[in-house]
Amino acid sequence: MYLPPHFEATDPAALHRLMQAHALGALVTQGEQGLDANHLPFEFDADEGDHGILRAHVARNNPLWQEVKEGQEVLVIFRAAEGYISPNWYPSKQAHHKQVPTWNYAVVHAHGRIRVRDDARFVRRLLATLTRTLEAEEPAPWKMADAPRDYLEAMVQAVVGIEIEIDRLVGKFKLSQNKEKEDREGAIQGARERGGEALANAMQGSVPEAMSPAAAPAAD
């Protein structure tokens, strides 16, 4: 991933927060048929391994779990707020017209090695953990015990677990850090007025601490 220094996100806590808040990751693998991508909800455990562990499950009918090799290098992409930024939102555009459209976003790339876990106990624990996390804000959270036992067992047998030990995390938060203060504020306002509240909030919190706007490169 192309990563200019002014967009690089290196704080592990910030990267972990993005992965946990946006749990649907794109798992990219290389098999005999070439590149493949599967979109899966992941459980992330930051306390295991040097950089954390990702766990997910796939349908037993999905050839992914049979095609990947044990320990094979894979990539999981997590994406948070994103959206189009119009040059019309920059006050400086009205003065010199030296602005162009761009797209802002925040992503984390998790590089690691995959292991298949065709293990009913692993799958049950994973499903229970994911359920507790994703149902936490529901007024009456669904629990695995709510389903008939034989039905639930059939569902467990229909999926296969996977586990990815993360080797490194790469974060890119492209959120107008390379713009002057007035232009950044204009872009935040423009995003917010067009329904991009999450993107506007991310941009609001992205002001670089160690680099003044004047020192930031102008190109995206």
C-alpha positions in Angstrom: 0.0 0.0 0.0 1.3 3.4 -0.9 1.8 5.2 2.4 3.0 8.8 2.5 4.4 9.6 6.0 1.7 12.2 6.7 -1.0 9.6 6.4 0.7 6.8 8.2 -1.0 5.6 11.4 1.3 3.8 13.8 -0.5 4.0 17.2 -1.4 0.3 17.9 -4.4 1.4 20.0 -5.9 3.4 17.2 -5.4 0.5 14.8 -7.0 -1.9 17.2 -10.0 0.4 17.7 -10.6 0.6 14.0 -10.4 -3.2 13.6 -12.8 -3.8 16.5 -15.3 -1.1 15.5 -15.3 -2.3 11.8 -15.1 -6.0 12.2 -16.0 -7.0 8.6 -12.6 -7.6 7.0 -11.6 -8.5 3.5 -9.4 -11.6 3.7 -7.1 -11.8 0.6 -5.5 -15.1 -0.2 -3.5 -16.7 -3.0 -4.6 -20.1 -4.3 -4.2 -22.3 -7.3 -6.9 -20.2 -9.1 -5.1 -16.9 -8.3 -6.1 -14.2 -5.9 -9.3 -14.6 -3.8 -11.1 -12.3 -1.4 -13.7 -13.2 1.2 -15.5 -10.7 3.4 -15.8 -12.0 7.0 -16.6 -10.7 10.5 -13.5 -11.1 12.6 -12.8 -11.4 16.3 -9.6 -9.6 17.2 -7.6 -10.6 20.3 -4.9 -8.0 20.9 -3.4 -9.9 23.8 -2.3 -13.1 21.9 0.9 -13.2 19.9 3.2 -10.3 19.2 0.6 -8.3 17.2 -2.7 -10.1 18.0 -4.8 -12.9 16.6 -7.7 -12.7 14.2 -10.4 -15.4 14.2 -13.3 -16.0 11.8 -15.3 -18.7 10.2 -16.3 -19.6 6.6 -19.0 -21.9 5.2 -17.8 -25.5 4.9 -18.8 -25.2 1.2 -16.4 -22.3 0.8 -13.2 -23.7 -0.9 -11.0 -21.2 1.0 -10.3 -23.5 3.9 -9.2 -26.3 1.7 -7.1 -24.2 -0.7 -5.0 -22.2 1.7 -1.9 -23.9 3.1 -1.0 -24.0 6.8 1.0 -20.9 7.7 0.4 -19.3 4.3 0.8 -15.5 4.3 -2.5 -13.6 4.0 -3.8 -10.1 4.2 -7.0 -8.8 5.9 -8.2 -5.3 5.1 -10.3 -3.3 7.6 -11.9 -0.1 6.4 -13.6 2.6 8.5 -15.2 5.9 7.4 -14.6 7.0 3.8 -16.0 9.5 1.3 -15.5 11.9 -1.5 -14.0 15.3 -0.8 -14.9 18.1 -3.3 -12.4 20.9 -4.0 -15.3 23.3 -3.6 -15.2 22.7 0.1 -11.7 24.3 0.4 -11.8 28.0 1.1 -8.4 28.4 -0.7 -10.0 27.1 -3.9 -11.9 30.3 -4.2 -8.7 32.3 -4.0 -6.3 30.4 -6.3 -8.2 27.4 -7.7 -5.2 25.1 -7.0 -7.2 22.2 -5.5 -8.5 18.9 -6.9 -11.0 16.3 -5.8 -9.9 13.4 -3.5 -11.2 10.6 -1.5 -10.6 10.3 2.3 -10.5 7.0 4.2 -9.1 5.1 7.1 -7.9 1.5 6.7 -5.8 -1.1 8.5 -4.0 -3.9 6.7 -3.3 -6.9 8.9 -0.6 -9.1 7.5 -0.3 -12.6 9.0 -0.3 -16.3 8.6 -3.4 -18.4 8.4 -4.3 -21.6 10.2 -7.5 -23.7 9.5 -9.4 -24.8 12.6 -11.8 -27.5 11.6 -12.8 -27.9 15.2 -16.3 -27.7 16.6 -15.1 -26.5 20.0 -13.1 -23.7 18.4 -16.1 -22.7 16.2 -18.6 -22.7 19.2 -16.3 -20.5 21.3 -15.7 -18.1 18.3 -19.4 -17.9 17.5 -20.3 -17.2 21.2 -17.6 -14.5 21.4 -18.7 -12.8 18.2 -22.4 -13.0 19.2 -21.7 -11.4 22.6 -19.8 -8.6 20.9 -22.1 -7.9 18.0 -25.3 -8.2 20.1 -24.1 -6.1 23.0 -26.1 -3.0 22.1 -29.3 -4.8 21.4 -32.1 -4.3 23.9 -32.5 -8.1 24.3 -29.3 -9.6 23.0 -29.6 -12.9 21.1 -27.7 -15.8 22.7 -26.7 -19.1 21.1 -28.8 -20.8 23.8 -31.9 -19.2 22.2 -31.7 -21.6 19.3 -32.7 -25.2 19.5 -29.7 -27.3 20.3 -29.9 -29.7 17.3 -30.3 -26.7 14.9 -27.4 -24.9 16.5 -25.2 -28.0 16.2 -26.1 -28.3 12.5 -25.0 -24.7 12.0 -21.7 -25.3 13.8 -21.0 -28.3 11.7 -21.7 -26.3 8.5 -18.8 -23.9 9.1 -15.0 -24.1 9.5 -12.9 -21.8 11.7 -9.8 -19.9 10.7 -7.1 -18.2 12.8 -4.6 -15.7 11.6 -1.5 -14.8 13.7 -0.7 -11.2 12.8 2.9 -10.4 11.8 2.4 -6.7 11.3 -0.3 -4.0 11.1 -0.2 -1.1 8.6 -2.5 1.8 9.1 -3.3 4.6 6.6 -5.6 7.4 7.8 -6.0 9.7 4.8 -8.0 12.4 6.4 -6.8 15.7 5.0 -3.9 16.0 7.4 -1.9 17.6 4.5 -4.2 20.5 4.2 -4.1 24.0 5.7 -6.3 24.4 8.8 -9.0 26.4 7.0 -9.2 24.0 4.1 -9.3 21.0 6.5 -12.2 22.7 8.4 -14.0 23.4 5.1 -13.7 19.7 4.1 -15.0 18.6 7.5 -18.0 20.9 7.2 -18.6 19.7 3.6 -18.6 16.0 4.6 -20.8 16.7 7.6 -23.4 18.6 5.6 -23.7 15.7 3.1 -24.3 13.1 5.7 -20.7 12.0 6.3 -20.8 12.4 10.0 -18.4 9.5 10.7 -15.9 10.7 8.2 -16.2 14.3 9.5 -15.5 13.1 13.0 -12.5 11.1 11.9 -11.1 14.1 10.1 -11.7 16.3 13.1 -9.6 14.0 15.2 -6.8 13.5 12.7 -4.9 16.8 13.1 -1.2 15.8 13.2 0.6 16.6 16.4 4.2 16.7 15.2 3.7 18.5 11.8 2.3 21.9 11.1 0.0 22.2 8.1 2.6 24.4 6.4 5.1 21.6 6.6 2.7 19.0 5.2 3.1 18.0 1.6 0.3 19.3 -0.6 -0.3 16.2 -2.7 -2.6 13.4 -1.6 
